[in-house]
Amino acid sequence: MAFPSPTQAFHTSAYPAIDPTLAALSTKGKNIVITGGGAGIGSEIAKAFARSGAASIALLGRTEKTLLATKQAIENEFKATAVRTYVADITSAKDLDHSISAHAKEFGKFHVLVANAGFLPLGQSIVDSTLDEWYEGFEVNVKGNYNLVRAFLPHANADATVLSINTVLSQMAYIPGMSSYSASKIATAKLFEYLHYEHPELFVLSIHPGSIKTAMNAKAVGTGKPYPYDNIDLPASFLVWAASDKAKFLNGKFVWAQWDVEELSEMAETIKGTEKFTFGLLGWP
Ligand SMILES: NC(=O)c1ccc[n+]([C@@H]2O[C@H](COP(=O)([O-])OP(=O)(O)OC[C@H]3O[C@@H](n4cnc5c(N)ncnc54)[C@H](OP(=O)(O)O)[C@@H]3O)[C@@H](O)[C@H]2O)c1
């Protein structure tokens, strides 16, 4: 599916301007926390932050095995980054408080939060769904991120960066079977928009990561089906760019990882402080 884009270039894989090894994107000395850091996009984001020189990374998720595999992969390649794993379910405020405060106790305040963990409920209509499955979208995507923000704030550096992995489905019109995912992700975007207004000292950005071949994506599109996937290095590298000073003009916005960052930067004055790339009601003047 061809999507409209505000930039001429619409990327499907990482490109030089978002290369995590660029000096301007360095995260040397920074502490990063990533939910869902053991698998899929979150695991690749963790590797990209290690590539950019992060001092420490806290990987949170429910599956110890995948968290440890990501930790090992980072430690093998990037000796300067200390990685700690925390078995934590983001629907549990207690798990998050424990993990985030333990990491901060060892490494100091956090500079970057990547709110990546998410849940895609089975693609059924409202009437064919069960309340448990349908509402799980809200439990993880909304309550989980509410818990996360509250656990993070007491351990956040004064001008910390908060990056929320959202989805194009929060903006698209009707997609059959996506009521819970779409509605819960719109709520998630609003949650982070409110965080932006309540904490102007932070940098807050919601991001659609592209269409990435992961366990969750397979659930959405069905396995074995040809699909125009983006490369997983695109959202991973984009997140490192988004955590740099170069992205500051996007504070409080929602952007896609496929959009070209150099073209976006040229449009900075028409983006900053305007309604561009925020949620609203179509047709309302
Ligand atoms: N893949 C795509 O094409 C695509 C497109 C748009 C948006 N996204 C978004 O990208 C994010 C990552 O998705 P993905 O595609 O990488 O999916 P994935 O491979 O299924 O990974 C999801 C991650 O979230 C973690 N997670 C799920 N529920 C959790 C919970 N209750 N507590 C803690 N961790 C939890 C999982 O770890 P455990 O199971 O071990 O807890 C896993 O690491 C999601 O927010 C998703 O909505 C993905």
The ligand as an SDF file (V2000), in Angstrom:
LIG
                    3D

 48 52  0  0  0  0  0  0  0  0999 V2000
    5.7080   -4.6420   13.5520 N   0  0  0  0  0  0  0  0  0  0  0  0
    5.0280   -3.6570   12.9780 C   0  0  0  0  0  0  0  0  0  0  0  0
    4.8470   -3.6510   11.7470 O   0  0  0  0  0  0  0  0  0  0  0  0
    4.4660   -2.5470   13.8110 C   0  0  0  0  0  0  0  0  0  0  0  0
    3.7630   -1.5400   13.1300 C   0  0  0  0  0  0  0  0  0  0  0  0
    3.2550   -0.4840   13.8790 C   0  0  0  0  0  0  0  0  0  0  0  0
    3.4760   -0.4260   15.2430 C   0  0  0  0  0  0  0  0  0  0  0  0
    4.1580   -1.4280   15.8850 N   0  0  0  0  0  0  0  0  0  0  0  0
    4.3690   -1.2840   17.3320 C   0  0  0  0  0  0  0  0  0  0  0  0
    5.7190   -1.5740   17.6140 O   0  0  0  0  0  0  0  0  0  0  0  0
    5.8470   -2.0300   18.9610 C   0  0  0  0  0  0  0  0  0  0  0  0
    6.6900   -3.2980   18.9890 C   0  0  0  0  0  0  0  0  0  0  0  0
    6.0040   -4.3060   18.2840 O   0  0  0  0  0  0  0  0  0  0  0  0
    6.7340   -5.4860   17.4900 P   0  0  0  0  0  0  0  0  0  0  0  0
    6.2060   -5.4730   16.1240 O   0  0  0  0  0  0  0  0  0  0  0  0
    8.2020   -5.4320   17.7370 O   0  0  0  0  0  0  0  0  0  0  0  0
    6.0800   -6.7420   18.2050 O   0  0  0  0  0  0  0  0  0  0  0  0
    6.6740   -8.0080   18.9470 P   0  0  0  0  0  0  0  0  0  0  0  0
    7.8250   -8.5650   18.1910 O   0  0  0  0  0  0  0  0  0  0  0  0
    5.5120   -8.8650   19.2240 O   0  0  0  0  0  0  0  0  0  0  0  0
    7.2510   -7.3920   20.2780 O   0  0  0  0  0  0  0  0  0  0  0  0
    6.4120   -6.8850   21.2790 C   0  0  0  0  0  0  0  0  0  0  0  0
    7.2890   -6.6570   22.4910 C   0  0  0  0  0  0  0  0  0  0  0  0
    6.4850   -6.1430   23.5360 O   0  0  0  0  0  0  0  0  0  0  0  0
    6.7030   -6.9150   24.7080 C   0  0  0  0  0  0  0  0  0  0  0  0
    5.4720   -6.9280   25.5030 N   0  0  0  0  0  0  0  0  0  0  0  0
    4.2190   -7.2370   25.0840 C   0  0  0  0  0  0  0  0  0  0  0  0
    3.3490   -7.1600   26.1130 N   0  0  0  0  0  0  0  0  0  0  0  0
    4.0820   -6.7680   27.1940 C   0  0  0  0  0  0  0  0  0  0  0  0
    3.7700   -6.5240   28.5460 C   0  0  0  0  0  0  0  0  0  0  0  0
    2.5290   -6.6560   29.0190 N   0  0  0  0  0  0  0  0  0  0  0  0
    4.7660   -6.1410   29.3850 N   0  0  0  0  0  0  0  0  0  0  0  0
    6.0300   -6.0200   28.9410 C   0  0  0  0  0  0  0  0  0  0  0  0
    6.3920   -6.2520   27.6670 N   0  0  0  0  0  0  0  0  0  0  0  0
    5.4270   -6.6230   26.8100 C   0  0  0  0  0  0  0  0  0  0  0  0
    7.0760   -8.3030   24.1820 C   0  0  0  0  0  0  0  0  0  0  0  0
    7.8820   -9.0100   25.1150 O   0  0  0  0  0  0  0  0  0  0  0  0
    7.2990  -10.1660   26.0860 P   0  0  0  0  0  0  0  0  0  0  0  0
    6.2460  -10.8970   25.3200 O   0  0  0  0  0  0  0  0  0  0  0  0
    8.4980  -10.9630   26.4280 O   0  0  0  0  0  0  0  0  0  0  0  0
    6.7610   -9.4200   27.2510 O   0  0  0  0  0  0  0  0  0  0  0  0
    7.9170   -7.9400   22.9710 C   0  0  0  0  0  0  0  0  0  0  0  0
    9.2520   -7.6960   23.3380 O   0  0  0  0  0  0  0  0  0  0  0  0
    4.4170   -2.2040   19.4720 C   0  0  0  0  0  0  0  0  0  0  0  0
    4.0670   -1.1040   20.2710 O   0  0  0  0  0  0  0  0  0  0  0  0
    3.5870   -2.2220   18.2020 C   0  0  0  0  0  0  0  0  0  0  0  0
    2.2740   -1.7910   18.4310 O   0  0  0  0  0  0  0  0  0  0  0  0
    4.6460   -2.4760   15.1840 C   0  0  0  0  0  0  0  0  0  0  0  0
  1  2  1  0
  2  3  2  0
  2  4  1  0
  4  5  1  0
  4 48  2  0
  5  6  2  0
  6  7  1  0
  7  8  2  0
  8  9  1  0
  8 48  1  0
  9 10  1  0
  9 46  1  0
 10 11  1  0
 11 12  1  0
 11 44  1  0
 12 13  1  0
 13 14  1  0
 14 15  2  0
 14 16  1  0
 14 17  1  0
 17 18  1  0
 18 19  2  0
 18 20  1  0
 18 21  1  0
 21 22  1  0
 22 23  1  0
 23 24  1  0
 23 42  1  0
 24 25  1  0
 25 26  1  0
 25 36  1  0
 26 27  1  0
 26 35  1  0
 27 28  2  0
 28 29  1  0
 29 30  1  0
 29 35  2  0
 30 31  1  0
 30 32  2  0
 32 33  1  0
 33 34  2  0
 34 35  1  0
 36 37  1  0
 36 42  1  0
 37 38  1  0
 38 39  2  0
 38 40  1  0
 38 41  1  0
 42 43  1  0
 44 45  1  0
 44 46  1  0
 46 47  1  0
M  CHG  2   8   1  16  -1
M  END
$$$$
